[in-house]
Amino acid sequence: MKWLINDEQLQKGYHNAIAVLHRCSSNIGFLASSENKDNYRRVWARDGVVCGLAALASKDQTLIATFKKTLQTLGDFQHDLGIIPSNVYFSDGQPKISYGGLVGRTDTTCWYLLGLALYVQQTNDWAFLEETQSIIQKALRLLDTWEYNTGGLLYVPLSGNWADEYIVEGYVLFDQVLRLWGLSALQQLQPAADLKSKIAQIRTKIYDNFIQLDEAKSLHPRTFSMVTTQEYVPACFSPAGYKNYFDAFGTAILLFTDLVPTNRAEKMADFMSSLTYETKTKLVPAFWPPVFETDAEYRLLSENHKYEFRNAAYEYHNAGSWCMVNGFAGVALAQHGKVAEATTLLKAVNEANSLGENGFYEHHHSLTAEPKGTRYCAWSAAGQVLLTQSLNQELSWKF
């Protein structure tokens, strides 16, 4: 690999991240972690595809082969209704399949379509694309169904995406832009008039309801007064109105598109970068601002978990720092010409992943920088690989 980043620590950190991805590789795909803890030694749709994108960026043929296994495993256990599993593992040779815990996961199907399309784009594995046609078509029909009102936007239940213990629900920015990315990548591979029309509809609905807030065209114009900032777009809205939290992951993917006018996109990128000054980790928090015990929505947050509460302020989804999310945030900054800021962010990602003897922890407390969650998380490593390769000018996501 040709290094354009002349920094030995970053180069070493990159190779450590690649090593973690190899350790998390299995004969059925990428495992969430190499640690034998809880449910992490499973193939997860979202973790697996994020790792797969890192594999493609790295051009490591062994990791790319693991990505294909990931897609095969997820596709093999697609539900008859079209749902891509949340996770899959085997016990005594028998498959164990989850389509979600307390609720289903909307984002898994979007992740699968994105991962499949980008895999075929880079590998030219057209035979695999042909093999998966029925999976693709069922997934596309399911996503249309999840609009419920045929209005062009997915309706996501509480806990329905990667931030499964946070308070976003309804028309969630993250799921809309992830779906748009996946469908756009698929359209590049196999253009179709109906898919082109659906993409155009989704683009318009995202613009009208999150960016421009067009009263004449939006789903819920009565609630525009709830949107209080122009520095970023709201994380979600529902029949009850908008939630003004900043969503780093959703914003990063939105900035891969050309939907946001240039001046507004510049402000959004600057705001995202500025949040690193609010954290000891020097990373962008997953959501901002934190939800505190005195806030009206704290009760919803504190009750939204299956086993234990992890969302105290500045932890986990509640303004915690995730190296995985920061990988995407850094790519967005770099693609908007903010190379210095993206490089600074990469150094922070490298520092965070190196804590605990290169522990590659799941996330970090944003005020103390304390590592949290499971060690050797594959997608924490993947975030570092993605951002590194973006700065090495070998990775560009624009759609």
C-alpha positions in Angstrom: 0.0 0.0 0.0 1.3 3.4 -0.9 1.3 5.7 2.1 0.4 9.3 1.6 0.2 9.8 5.4 3.8 10.3 6.6 3.1 9.3 10.3 4.6 6.1 11.7 2.1 5.9 14.5 -0.8 6.1 12.1 0.7 3.5 9.9 1.3 1.2 12.8 -2.3 1.8 14.0 -3.6 1.0 10.6 -1.8 -2.4 10.6 -3.1 -3.1 14.1 -6.7 -2.4 12.8 -6.2 -4.8 9.9 -5.0 -7.4 12.3 -8.2 -7.1 14.3 -10.3 -7.6 11.2 -8.3 -10.7 10.5 -8.9 -11.9 14.0 -12.6 -11.3 13.7 -12.8 -13.3 10.4 -14.5 -16.6 10.4 -15.8 -19.2 7.9 -19.2 -17.6 8.0 -18.1 -14.0 7.8 -17.0 -11.1 10.1 -17.7 -11.5 13.8 -18.5 -8.4 15.8 -15.6 -9.1 18.1 -12.9 -11.8 18.6 -13.9 -11.8 22.3 -16.1 -14.7 23.4 -18.5 -12.5 25.2 -22.3 -12.2 25.1 -23.5 -12.2 21.5 -20.5 -10.6 19.9 -19.1 -13.8 18.2 -21.9 -13.6 15.6 -22.2 -12.3 12.1 -24.1 -9.1 12.4 -25.5 -7.3 9.3 -24.4 -3.8 10.3 -21.0 -4.7 11.8 -20.3 -7.1 9.0 -21.0 -4.7 6.2 -19.0 -1.9 7.9 -16.1 -4.3 8.2 -16.7 -5.3 4.6 -16.4 -1.7 3.4 -13.1 -1.5 5.3 -12.1 -4.7 3.6 -12.8 -3.2 0.2 -10.9 0.0 1.1 -7.9 -2.0 2.3 -7.8 -4.1 -0.9 -6.8 -7.1 1.4 -8.1 -10.1 -0.7 -8.5 -12.3 2.4 -10.7 -9.7 4.1 -12.7 -9.2 0.9 -13.3 -12.9 0.8 -14.6 -12.8 4.3 -16.9 -10.0 3.3 -18.4 -12.2 0.6 -18.9 -14.9 3.2 -20.7 -12.3 5.4 -23.0 -11.4 2.6 -23.7 -15.1 1.8 -24.5 -15.9 5.4 -26.9 -13.0 5.7 -28.5 -13.7 2.4 -28.9 -17.4 3.1 -31.1 -16.6 6.1 -33.1 -13.8 4.7 -36.7 -14.1 6.0 -39.4 -14.9 3.5 -40.8 -11.4 4.0 -37.4 -10.0 2.9 -35.9 -9.1 6.2 -32.1 -9.5 6.4 -31.1 -10.9 9.8 -29.8 -8.7 12.5 -27.3 -11.5 13.4 -26.6 -15.2 12.7 -24.5 -17.8 14.5 -24.3 -21.6 14.7 -24.7 -23.7 17.8 -24.1 -27.5 17.5 -24.1 -27.1 13.8 -27.6 -25.5 13.8 -28.2 -21.9 12.7 -29.5 -19.4 15.2 -31.1 -16.4 13.5 -32.2 -13.1 15.0 -34.2 -10.5 13.1 -34.1 -8.1 16.1 -34.6 -8.2 19.8 -37.5 -6.2 21.3 -38.2 -4.9 17.8 -37.0 -5.6 14.3 -34.1 -3.7 12.7 -34.8 -1.5 9.8 -31.2 -0.8 8.9 -30.0 -4.4 8.4 -31.7 -4.7 5.1 -30.3 -1.3 4.0 -26.8 -2.4 5.0 -27.1 -5.6 3.1 -28.1 -3.9 -0.2 -25.3 -1.3 0.2 -22.7 -3.9 1.0 -23.7 -6.2 -1.8 -23.6 -3.4 -4.4 -20.3 -2.0 -3.3 -18.8 -5.5 -3.1 -19.8 -6.2 -6.7 -18.7 -2.8 -7.9 -15.1 -3.4 -6.7 -14.7 -7.1 -7.4 -16.7 -7.4 -10.6 -18.2 -10.6 -9.1 -21.2 -10.4 -11.5 -22.0 -14.1 -10.8 -22.7 -13.3 -7.2 -24.9 -10.4 -8.2 -26.9 -12.8 -10.4 -27.2 -15.3 -7.5 -28.6 -12.7 -5.2 -31.3 -11.3 -7.5 -34.2 -12.8 -5.6 -32.7 -11.6 -2.3 -32.4 -8.1 -3.7 -35.9 -7.9 -5.0 -37.5 -9.2 -1.8 -35.4 -6.6 0.2 -36.5 -3.8 -2.1 -40.2 -4.7 -1.7 -39.8 -4.9 2.0 -38.3 -1.4 2.3 -41.2 0.0 0.2 -43.6 -1.7 2.6 -41.8 -0.1 5.6 -42.8 3.3 4.3 -46.3 2.4 5.5 -47.8 5.4 3.8 -46.0 5.1 0.5 -44.5 8.5 1.2 -40.9 7.8 0.3 -39.5 7.7 3.9 -39.0 4.6 6.1 -40.8 4.6 9.4 -38.4 3.2 12.0 -39.6 1.9 15.4 -37.8 2.9 18.6 -34.6 0.7 18.8 -35.0 -0.1 15.1 -31.4 0.7 14.0 -27.8 0.6 15.2 -28.6 3.1 18.0 -30.9 0.5 19.5 -30.9 2.0 23.0 -31.3 5.6 22.0 -34.4 7.8 21.6 -34.6 8.2 17.8 -37.7 6.9 16.1 -40.1 7.6 13.3 -38.6 9.1 10.2 -35.0 8.8 11.2 -32.3 10.6 9.2 -29.8 7.8 9.4 -32.1 5.1 7.9 -33.2 7.4 5.1 -29.7 8.2 3.9 -28.4 4.6 4.4 -31.3 3.3 2.2 -30.6 6.0 -0.4 -26.9 5.1 -0.5 -27.7 1.4 -0.9 -30.2 1.9 -3.6 -28.0 4.4 -5.5 -25.1 1.9 -5.4 -27.4 -0.8 -6.7 -28.7 1.5 -9.5 -25.2 2.0 -10.7 -24.8 -1.7 -11.1 -28.1 -2.6 -12.7 -30.0 0.4 -13.8 -33.8 0.1 -13.6 -36.5 2.7 -14.3 -38.5 1.8 -11.2 -35.5 2.0 -8.9 -34.4 5.3 -10.5 -37.9 6.7 -9.7 -37.7 5.5 -6.1 -34.3 7.0 -5.6 -35.6 10.4 -7.0 -38.6 10.2 -4.6 -36.4 9.5 -1.6 -33.9 12.3 -2.5 -36.8 14.7 -2.7 -38.4 13.6 0.6 -35.0 13.9 2.5 -34.5 17.3 1.1 -38.0 18.6 1.8 -38.2 17.1 5.3 -34.7 17.4 6.7 -32.8 20.0 4.8 -35.0 22.6 3.2 -38.1 22.0 5.4 -40.4 22.9 2.7 -43.9 23.6 4.2 -45.7 22.8 1.0 -44.0 19.5 0.4 -43.1 18.1 3.8 -44.9 15.3 5.7 -45.3 17.3 8.9 -45.1 21.1 8.3 -46.9 22.0 11.6 -43.8 20.9 13.5 -41.2 23.0 11.7 -41.1 25.4 14.7 -39.5 22.6 16.7 -36.3 22.7 14.5 -34.1 25.2 16.3 -30.7 25.0 14.4 -29.3 25.6 11.0 -25.9 24.1 11.9 -27.1 20.6 11.3 -30.3 18.7 10.4 -32.5 17.0 13.0 -32.0 13.3 13.8 -35.6 12.4 13.3 -39.2 13.4 13.3 -42.5 11.6 14.0 -46.2 12.5 14.3 -45.1 14.2 17.6 -42.6 16.4 15.9 -38.9 16.8 15.4 -36.0 15.8 17.7 -33.2 18.3 17.4 -30.3 16.0 18.2 -27.3 15.9 16.0 -26.7 12.5 14.6 -23.0 12.1 13.5 -23.5 8.8 11.6 -26.6 10.1 9.7 -25.0 13.4 9.0 -21.8 11.8 7.7 -23.7 9.8 5.1 -25.9 12.8 4.2 -22.6 14.7 3.5 -21.6 11.9 1.0 -24.6 13.1 -1.1 -25.1 16.3 -3.2 -28.4 17.0 -1.5 -27.1 19.7 0.9 -26.3 23.1 -0.7 -22.6 23.8 -0.6 -22.7 26.6 2.0 -24.9 24.6 4.3 -22.8 21.4 3.9 -19.7 23.5 4.9 -21.5 24.7 8.0 -22.6 21.1 8.9 -19.0 19.8 8.4 -17.6 22.6 10.5 -20.1 21.9 13.3 -19.3 18.2 13.2 -15.6 18.9 13.5 -16.1 21.5 16.3 -17.7 18.9 18.5 -14.3 17.3 19.0 -13.5 20.2 21.3 -16.4 19.1 23.5 -14.8 15.7 24.2 -11.7 14.5 25.9 -11.4 11.8 23.3 -11.2 14.5 20.6 -13.8 12.4 18.7 -17.2 13.4 17.4 -19.9 12.1 19.8 -22.5 9.8 18.3 -25.3 12.1 19.2 -25.3 15.6 20.6 -26.2 17.2 23.0 -26.3 14.6 25.8 -29.6 13.8 27.4 -29.4 14.6 31.1 -31.6 13.4 34.0 -33.3 16.8 34.1 -34.4 16.5 30.4 -37.9 15.6 29.5 -36.7 12.6 27.3 -34.5 11.1 29.9 -37.2 8.7 31.2 -37.6 7.3 27.7 -33.9 6.9 27.3 -33.4 5.3 30.8 -36.2 2.7 30.1 -35.1 1.8 26.6 -32.8 -1.2 27.2 -33.2 -4.9 27.5 -30.7 -5.9 30.1 -28.9 -2.9 31.7 -28.9 0.9 31.3 -25.7 2.1 29.5 -26.8 5.5 28.3 -25.7 7.8 31.1 -24.6 11.2 29.7 -21.5 11.0 27.5 -21.7 7.2 27.3 -22.8 4.7 24.6 -25.3 6.4 22.3 -25.9 9.3 24.6 -23.0 11.4 23.4 -20.5 8.6 23.7 -17.5 8.4 21.3 -17.4 5.6 18.7 -14.4 5.0 16.5 -16.6 3.3 14.0 -18.8 6.4 13.7 -15.8 8.6 13.5 -14.4 6.7 10.6 -17.5 7.7 8.5 -17.4 11.3 10.0 -13.8 11.6 9.0 -14.4 10.4 5.4 -17.2 13.0 5.1 -14.8 15.8 6.3 -12.1 14.7 3.9 -14.6 14.6 1.0 -15.5 18.2 1.8 -11.9 19.3 1.6 -11.3 19.3 5.3 -8.2 17.1 5.2 -6.5 18.7 8.2 -9.5 18.1 10.3 -9.9 14.6 9.1 -6.3 13.8 9.8 -6.6 15.2 13.3 -9.7 13.0 13.8 -7.7 10.0 12.5 -5.1 10.6 15.1 -7.8 10.7 17.8 -9.3 7.4 16.5 -5.8 5.8 16.6 -5.3 7.0 20.1 -8.7 5.7 21.3 -8.2 2.3 19.6 -4.8 1.9 21.1 -6.0 2.3 24.7 -5.9 -0.9 26.8 -3.0 -2.4 24.8 -4.6 -1.8 21.4 -8.0 -2.9 22.8 -10.2 -1.5 20.0 -13.0 -1.0 22.4 -16.6 -0.7 21.4 -16.9 3.0 22.5 -15.4 5.5 24.9 -16.8 7.9 27.5 -16.6 11.3 25.9 -15.5 13.3 29.0 -13.1 10.9 30.6 -12.0 9.0 27.4 -12.4 5.7 29.4 -12.8 2.7 27.1 -16.2 1.1 27.4 -17.9 -2.1 26.2 -16.3 -5.1 24.4 -12.7 -5.3 23.3 -11.4 -6.0 19.8 -14.5 -4.8 18.1 -14.2 -5.3 14.4 -16.1 -2.2 13.4 -13.9 0.0 15.7 -11.0 -1.3 13.6 -13.0 -0.8 10.4 -13.6 2.9 11.2 -9.9 3.4 11.4 -9.2 1.6 8.2 -11.9 3.5 6.3 -10.6 6.9 7.5 -7.0 6.0 6.8 -7.8 4.9 3.3 -9.8 8.0 2.7 -6.8 10.2 3.5 -4.6 7.9 1.4 -6.9 9.0 -1.5 -7.9 5.4 -2.2 -11.5 5.8 -0.9 -14.2 8.2 -2.0 -18.0 7.8 -1.3 -20.2 10.2 -3.3 -23.6 9.4 -4.5 
